[in-house]
């Protein structure tokens, strides 16, 4: 079950609406859903909310260390509350997925994402869950750094917002540790087609 929800981004108003902050947007939406508020916690180098859902403690975290040092924040909170890597969900922007799409996975490489690279190092394990929010790719590798720190177009922002709202519906399954159900909910972007009515027998 997921006990710690982490959103990745960069602190400060200059970065607020940039693609790299999609993880923060997701955590902000979850905080609204859970009616909780993130407050600065110096000992965890981030904005933190702690709440209880069905008797279970849940933490929300937005590291304020800048992206490439995110692990320092994640590891200090996880260690203090004895939260295991597999009980952590890191929500981050993903270049290889189109805006409007979201994917859930556990483990794997950091694929060059600076925030994930640092979390790998600080946790000493790649075994945490990731929720990858599609921001699309500029098409040229040299443009990536500039792309992630730019604001998406209004159309793209709407697609990203929609994908956040869609994937947020899976949070009860994530909390319950029903990762199969969560994956199904997140990866199904279109509502299932209604089954055709069965022919009525005479």
PECORPE-V521896 format. One record per pair of residues at least 24 apart in sequence whose ideal C-beta (glycine too) atoms are under 8 Angstrom apart, sorted by the first residue. I is the first residue (numbers start at 0). J is the second residue. If there is no record, write none. Layout:
i:j
I:J
I:J
This chain:
i:j
0:55
0:86
0:173
0:174
0:175
0:176
1:57
1:86
1:87
1:88
1:128
1:173
1:174
1:176
2:55
2:56
2:57
2:58
2:80
2:82
2:86
2:87
3:57
3:58
3:60
3:73
3:76
3:77
3:80
3:82
3:86
3:87
3:88
4:29
4:57
4:58
4:59
4:60
4:88
4:90
4:170
4:173
5:60
5:61
5:62
5:69
5:72
5:73
5:87
5:88
5:89
5:90
5:118
6:59
6:60
6:61
6:90
6:91
7:62
7:66
7:69
7:89
7:90
7:91
7:92
7:114
7:115
8:61
8:66
9:65
9:66
9:148
10:63
10:64
10:65
14:148
16:150
16:156
17:147
17:148
17:149
17:150
18:92
18:134
18:146
18:147
18:148
18:149
18:150
18:151
18:159
19:66
19:92
19:147
19:148
20:92
21:90
21:91
21:92
21:132
21:134
21:159
21:163
22:61
22:89
22:90
22:91
22:92
22:114
22:132
23:61
24:159
24:160
24:163
25:90
25:130
25:132
25:163
25:166
25:167
26:59
26:60
26:61
26:90
28:163
28:164
28:167
29:59
29:167
29:170
30:59
32:167
32:170
33:57
33:59
35:59
37:61
39:63
42:75
42:79
43:72
43:75
43:76
43:79
44:68
44:71
44:72
44:75
45:72
45:76
47:76
52:174
53:174
55:174
56:80
57:174
58:82
62:114
66:113
66:114
67:113
67:114
67:116
67:117
68:117
69:113
69:114
69:115
69:117
69:118
70:114
70:117
70:118
70:119
70:120
70:121
70:122
71:117
71:121
73:118
73:121
73:122
74:118
74:121
74:122
77:122
84:122
84:124
84:125
84:126
84:127
85:126
85:127
85:128
87:122
87:127
87:128
88:127
88:128
88:129
88:130
88:173
89:114
89:115
89:118
89:127
89:128
89:129
89:130
90:129
90:130
90:132
91:115
91:129
91:130
91:131
91:132
92:131
92:132
92:134
92:147
93:131
93:132
93:133
93:134
94:134
94:135
94:136
94:143
94:146
94:147
95:133
95:136
96:131
96:132
96:133
96:134
96:135
97:133
97:135
98:133
98:134
98:135
98:151
98:155
98:158
98:159
98:162
99:133
99:158
99:159
99:161
99:162
99:188
100:133
100:162
100:188
101:130
101:131
101:132
101:133
101:162
101:163
101:165
101:166
101:185
101:186
102:130
102:131
102:133
102:185
102:186
103:128
103:129
103:130
103:131
103:166
103:169
103:178
103:181
103:182
103:185
103:186
104:128
104:129
104:131
105:129
105:178
128:178
130:166
130:185
132:159
132:162
132:163
132:166
133:159
133:162
134:159
162:188
